[in-house]
Amino acid sequence: MKIIPCSIPDVLLIEPQVFGDERGFFFESYNQRALAEQAGITAQFVQDNHSRSAKNVLRGLHYQVRQPQGKLVRVTAGEVFDVAVDLRRDSPTFGKWCGYNLSAENKRMAWIPPGFAHGFLVVSDYAEFLYKTTDYWAAEHERCVRWDDPDLAISWPIRETPILSAKDQAGRAWREADLQTAG
């Protein structure tokens, strides 16, 4: 496995070793010992989530103010532009974002530690997105920052208006976001 720090060094891209031949391919999508030894990720994962979204669906930017979740994310079909925003007030990268492409083809995964908002945009016809979380989803603690907030200035690869859920349409501006104990 190859570990690649993003522009925010705590966010890591993970390239698994893929074994392929005329039959197809095989790779370990999760190995607790290897992640601890090679990436320093010792998180206990408690929940797996799987979503399927159509082209131009944008999900995020989501986080929890209590029970912050670390996420190990990957795409099993299609491609997304994935984004993490640092919510940790004591961090030198507070309010900064990093973005990268995850796809079924590149088989990359991303580690997004607790204390980050997360979102993604589907850039293929559809995408299936899988992720492990370090804490349970808690509706009462979930918050959303607007995907298009001018203070964050995320460079989404958007060609048309994204498709948003009602929750994401109602996301708060970065300056008004409830960050209580987000990280």
N, C-alpha and C positions, 0 to 999 in steps of 0.2 A: 504494500500500500504506500502511496505517496501522499504526503501532507503538504498543502500549499496554503500559507497564511494569506488572508485577503488584505485589503488596505486598512482594515481594522483587524489587527493581528489576532484577537481572540476568536474571530470568525475564521473557520478553517474549511478549505475545500479538501476533500478526501477522494483520491483516485484509487480504486481497488485494483488489485492485480487480476486481470481477466485472462482466462484460459479459453481459447477458442480453436475450433477446427471445423471441418465440413459439416459436423453435426449441429453446431451452434456454439454456445459459450457457457462458462461457469465462473462465478466469482462469489466470494463471501461478502454479503451485504452488511453483515454485522458480526464482529468478533470482539467481545468485551476486553479480552487480554491484549489483543493487538492495538485497539484504540487507546488503552491505558498506556501501553509501552511506547507507542510511536507518536501519539498525539496528546498524551496527558489527559485524555478524557476518561474520567472515572465515574461519571454520572450513572445513577440507577435509573433506568427507563421504566415507566409505570403504565404507559398507554401508547398504542399504535393507532394512527389515523390514516385513512385512505380517501382521497377525493378524486373525482373526475370532473373536468371542466372543459368547456368549449373554447375555441379560439377567441381571443380578446377579453376573456374573463380575467378580471383583476381581483384578487382576494387580499385584503389587508388594508392597512398595516395594523396587525393585531398584537396584543400583549395582555398580560394580567398584572394588576397592581399588587395583588397578594398571590401567593403560590406561583411566582414567575416560573415559566417553563423554559428549560433548555430544549432544543429541538435538533434531531439528526434527520435531515430531509433528503429525499431523492425522488427522481422521476422514473417511472417504469414504462411509460408510453408517452411519446410526444416530447415537447420541450417547453421550458418556462424560463423567464428572466426572474430570478429570485433576489430578494432584497432583505437586508438586515439593517436596522437603525439602532444605534447605541442610545439607551435610555439611562445609563448609569451616570448619575450626576457627578460622581467623583472620578470619572474616567476622562483621560485626555482626548478621547474621541466622542465625548457626549454630544449628541445631536448630529453626528456624522452617519453616513450610510455607505454600504458597499453592495454591489450588485454583480451577478455572475449568471451564466447560463448553465442550467442543469437539464440533461436530456437522457432519454433511454439510450441514445447512441453513445454519449460520452461517459455514461454510467457514474458520473461524479456524484458525490454526496456533499452536503454542507453541514457543519456543526455550528449552531447558533446558540451560544450560552444563555442562561437566564439573564434577564436585564436588557433584552433587545425586543423591539417590535419587528414583526416579520410579515412579508407579503410576497406575492408572486403574480406575474402576468403570463398567461398562456400565449405563446408565439407560434405554436403549431396548430393544426386543425382541431386538436383536443390534446389534453394531457392527463395522465394519471399520476397523482402526487401522493407519496407515502412518507409518513414521518413518525418518529418515536418522540415522546415527550418525557421530561423528568418530573413533571407533576401533572395532576389531573386537571382537566378543563373545569373551570368554575365560572359559570355565567355571571355571577354577581361581581366578580373581580375582572372580567374581561373589558378591555377598552380598545378603541380604534382611533388612530391618527389618520387624517386625510392622506390619501395616496398622492395627491397633487399639491401638497402644502408648499407654498413658495419659499418658506424658510429652509425646508429640507432640500428642495430643488433636485429631486431624484430624476435622473435621466432615463425614464422608462422608454423602451423602444416601441412607442405607440404610433400607429399610422391612422387610427380612427378612435372614436370615443370608446373607452373600455366598458365592459358590461360589469356592473357592480350590484351587490346585494343592497337591500335597504339599510342594513347595519353599516356597510362601508360607505354608502352615500351620506350617512349621518355622522361620519367620522369627524373628530374635532381637529381644529387647527393645532399645530405643534405648540404654539405659544400658550394655548389654553388647555393643553392635554393634562390629564390627571396622571401624574407620574408617581404619586405617593411613595410606595415602596416597590416600584417596578424592577429595581435591580440593586 
